[in-house]
Amino acid sequence: MNSHEDIIQAVVLGDKKAFQELYLAFHVKVYNTALGYVQNEGDAEEITQDVFVKIHQYAANFKGQSQLSTWIYRITVNTSLNFLKKKNRFAIFRFGKPDTNQPDFEHPGVLLENKEKSKILFKTIQSLPDNQKTAFILCYVEDLPQQEVADIMEISLKAVESLLQRAKKNLRKKLDFFAPTRRKNK
């Protein structure tokens, strides 16, 4: 296949090989993005499956007004956020409170010497409001350009920049709590 747009059109026509090609091109990105949100490998795998089911179901809805990757990231972000909301609703129903005590998350791509810092960072990222979390994960974990993040989130570039500033400010405040000695040396 020549381009992602050709692939999605073939998927619309029921071409299983095209769907497999699409999966191979995007499954790692979808999984990593979901992992950044849910911080659990099993949940990220479940979200990845859900995303590709949605891609298959809604392939005809892709109009080519954005890049295919932008559309897929948007589906991934929405699916991840919905998964977290559903998980918290279940925890509230079952235990009377949201699930805020997630186990420490060790991202598989983090070097051994940075594992402890990574656990604290990912736990802190989870405490951000959804829009700040999305901008932060897409820009700094997935390393996407800010304009693509704006397209995915369907907001302006200035709004993304503002969300990133607020996310970094909130993270600094919360992370300073874990490093009080650093604060004293200022």
N, C-alpha and C positions, 0 to 999 in steps of 0.2 A: 504494500500500500504506500502511496506517496506521502500523504499528510494525515494528521490527526483528524481533520475534517472528512477526508475520504474514508477513514476508518469508521468514524461515527455514522456516516451515511450507510456504510456496509452493515454496521450493527443494526441500524433501523430496518434494513432489508432482510435481517435474520441470518447474516453471515457469522457462523460460530467461530471461524478462524479469525475474523476481524475482531470479535469480542475478546478472544484470547490475546490477540496482539495488543489491544487496548489495555487489557489487564496487565500484561507484562510491562507495558510502558509506564503504568501509573500505580501499580499496587504498592510499591515500596514508599512512594510519596504519600499515598493515602494512609498507609499503616503508620508511618512516622508522625504524620500530622495528628492522627487519632491518638497515638501513644503520648504525644505532648499534652493532650487534653485529659485523658483518662488515667494515665500513668499506671497502666496495668496491661501486660502483654495479651492476656486472654480477651479482655474487653476491647483492646485495639484490633485484634483479629476479628472479633464479632462485628465491630463497626466497619472494618474493611469489607467484610462480606456484605453487610447492609448497603454500603455505598455502591458496590458493583451491581447489586440487585437493582438499586434505584437508577443507576446509569443505564442498565439494560431496559428497565421499564420506561424511562423517560428520555431515551436517546432521541426520539422524534421531536422532543421539545427543545433540543439544542438548535438554536437559530444561527449560530456563527457570529453573533454580535460581540462576543468576547472570545478569547482564546479558549480552546477546549480545556486546557489545564486550569484556567480560572474557574470555569463551570464545575469541574471535578473538585477543586479545592472548596468551592462554595458548598457543594453537596457534603463534602467531608466535614467541614466546620459545622454546618447545621446538624448533621447526623451526630457528631460528637457532643455538641451542646445539648441536643435533645436527649441523648443517652444519659448525660450527667443529670439533667433535670429529672428524668424518669427514675434514675437510681436514687436521687435524693428524696423524691416523692415516696418511693417504696420504703426508704429508711424511716421517713417521718411516719408513714402508715404503720410500719412494723415496730419501730422503737420509740416513736414520739419525738424524734429529732433528726435533723439532717445528718448525713454521714460525713462528718468533718475530720474524723480520725482515720485517714487513710494510712495504710502501712507506708513506710519509707520506700520511695521509688528510686530504683537504680536504672537509669537509662542505659540500654545496652551499648550505645555508641560512646559513652564517656570513659576516659582513661581511668585506670585503677586508682591513681593518686588523686584524682578529682572526684571520686565517688561520693565522699561525705559532703563536700560542698554542693554537688549536684543534687543530692537528696534534699538539702535545705532549700536550694533554689527552686526545684520543681514543686515542692510543697508550698512555697511562698507564691509561685505563679498561680497555683490553684485558688489562692485567696483573692486574686484580682477580679474586678467586675468582668463579665463575659466579653464586652467589646475591647477592653484593654488586654485581656488574656489572648483574644484572637489576634489582635494586631501584633502583640509581643511574640507569640508562638510563630506566626507566619513570617515575621521579619527576622527574628533572632534565632529561632530554633530551626525553621525550614529555610531560612536565608533567601526569602523571596524579595524582589525589589518592592519598594514602597508603593509604586504605582500599581503593581499587580495586586498587592494587598488591598489597595483602595478599590480596585475592580472587583475583587472577591467579596469584599465587605459591602460593596455598592455604596461607597461614600467618597468624599473628595480626598485628594492627596493631603491637603491641609488638615483634614479631620484625622487621617492616619497619623500624621506627625504629632498632632495634639494628643491622641491616644497613647502613642509611644512615650511622649514626655511624661504624661500622667502615670503610665505603667512603671516607667523607670523610677519616678519619684516615689510612688507607693512601694515598689520593691526595695529601694534604698532605705526607706523608713523601717520597713519590716525586717530587712536583713541586718540593719544596724542593731536591732534588738538581739540578734544572735552573736554580734561581735562588739560588745560594749567596750572592750579595750581599745579597739580602733577609734572609737568615738572620743575617748579620753586623750588620745595623742594629737587630736586636731587643735 
